[in-house]
Amino acid sequence: MNQSFKSAGGGADFDARDFRNALGSFATGVTVVTTVARDGKNVGLTCNSFSSVSLSPPLILWSLSLHSPSLHAFLQAPFFAVNVLGADQLALSQRFSTSLANKFEGIEFTAGEEGVPLLGGALCHLECRNETRHYSGDHVIFIGHVLRYAYRDGAPLVFWGGRYLQLDGC
Ligand SMILES: Cc1cc2nc3c(=O)[nH]c(=O)nc-3n(C[C@H](O)[C@H](O)[C@H](O)COP(=O)(O)O)c2cc1C
């Protein structure tokens, strides 16, 4: 292995873009996290920082940039949902990773029990109480207590090295 180590100590030579590329070595699934703002507007964004935390109690986490226009809505919302995208939902991921005014226009979704949007065709829906948040660096980590969930079989959408991948079934 021929790797040269770079300092991430916060000095002038630290390259955040390169650090992001390094983190991109970790392949993830892709989710869209959704909620309803206080004014009733549906809010959502593409998110691959999702992770499971605890089985009992059932807890999950994801992190949101402090620069996100969606931040205010998620800080105030009592509930949110994680929608895990299937391999055929690349267009949804692209749509929800932009700052469009109404990302939900023309999108198939239903409202969960607390009114949070659940995207049609997702592999998995996790409806969560917005339980705890931790401010850490330039992101906020949200911990959700899963209230109910649904899932189906199917291939996931995968993100790796800054691009989307389809699993070949191996
Ligand atoms: C595959 C993928 C994963 C992403 N994961 C996150 C994430 O975990 N947290 C985050 O804050 N932004 C993430 N983003 C970026 C947001 O989706 C993007 O900034 C979006 O515009 C945020 O919505 P907003 O501008 O309406 O707040 C991701 C983007 C992509 C394409």
The ligand as an SDF file (V2000), in Angstrom:
LIG
                    3D

 31 33  0  0  0  0  0  0  0  0999 V2000
  -25.6850   11.4540   -1.5660 C   0  0  0  0  0  0  0  0  0  0  0  0
  -25.8190   12.7410   -0.7680 C   0  0  0  0  0  0  0  0  0  0  0  0
  -25.7860   12.6880    0.6110 C   0  0  0  0  0  0  0  0  0  0  0  0
  -25.9220   13.8530    1.3770 C   0  0  0  0  0  0  0  0  0  0  0  0
  -25.8910   13.7650    2.7290 N   0  0  0  0  0  0  0  0  0  0  0  0
  -26.0330   14.8840    3.4870 C   0  0  0  0  0  0  0  0  0  0  0  0
  -26.0310   14.7990    4.9010 C   0  0  0  0  0  0  0  0  0  0  0  0
  -25.8980   13.7240    5.4940 O   0  0  0  0  0  0  0  0  0  0  0  0
  -26.1840   15.9520    5.6230 N   0  0  0  0  0  0  0  0  0  0  0  0
  -26.3250   17.1680    4.9960 C   0  0  0  0  0  0  0  0  0  0  0  0
  -26.4530   18.1830    5.6980 O   0  0  0  0  0  0  0  0  0  0  0  0
  -26.3330   17.2730    3.6400 N   0  0  0  0  0  0  0  0  0  0  0  0
  -26.2040   16.1630    2.8800 C   0  0  0  0  0  0  0  0  0  0  0  0
  -26.2250   16.2480    1.5180 N   0  0  0  0  0  0  0  0  0  0  0  0
  -26.3970   17.5550    0.8980 C   0  0  0  0  0  0  0  0  0  0  0  0
  -27.8710   18.0030    0.9130 C   0  0  0  0  0  0  0  0  0  0  0  0
  -28.7190   17.0170    0.3540 O   0  0  0  0  0  0  0  0  0  0  0  0
  -28.0070   19.3100    0.0960 C   0  0  0  0  0  0  0  0  0  0  0  0
  -27.1440   20.2830    0.6540 O   0  0  0  0  0  0  0  0  0  0  0  0
  -29.4330   19.8490    0.0750 C   0  0  0  0  0  0  0  0  0  0  0  0
  -29.4590   20.9880   -0.7590 O   0  0  0  0  0  0  0  0  0  0  0  0
  -29.9270   20.2730    1.4350 C   0  0  0  0  0  0  0  0  0  0  0  0
  -31.2690   20.7080    1.2840 O   0  0  0  0  0  0  0  0  0  0  0  0
  -31.6350   22.2200    1.6380 P   0  0  0  0  0  0  0  0  0  0  0  0
  -30.7220   23.0820    0.7730 O   0  0  0  0  0  0  0  0  0  0  0  0
  -33.0830   22.3580    1.2220 O   0  0  0  0  0  0  0  0  0  0  0  0
  -31.4090   22.3630    3.0910 O   0  0  0  0  0  0  0  0  0  0  0  0
  -26.0770   15.1110    0.7370 C   0  0  0  0  0  0  0  0  0  0  0  0
  -26.1190   15.1490   -0.6720 C   0  0  0  0  0  0  0  0  0  0  0  0
  -25.9770   13.9820   -1.4110 C   0  0  0  0  0  0  0  0  0  0  0  0
  -26.0400   14.0450   -2.9140 C   0  0  0  0  0  0  0  0  0  0  0  0
  1  2  1  0
  2  3  1  0
  2 30  2  0
  3  4  2  0
  4  5  1  0
  4 28  1  0
  5  6  2  0
  6  7  1  0
  6 13  1  0
  7  8  2  0
  7  9  1  0
  9 10  1  0
 10 11  2  0
 10 12  1  0
 12 13  2  0
 13 14  1  0
 14 15  1  0
 14 28  1  0
 15 16  1  0
 16 17  1  0
 16 18  1  0
 18 19  1  0
 18 20  1  0
 20 21  1  0
 20 22  1  0
 22 23  1  0
 23 24  1  0
 24 25  2  0
 24 26  1  0
 24 27  1  0
 28 29  2  0
 29 30  1  0
 30 31  1  0
M  END
$$$$
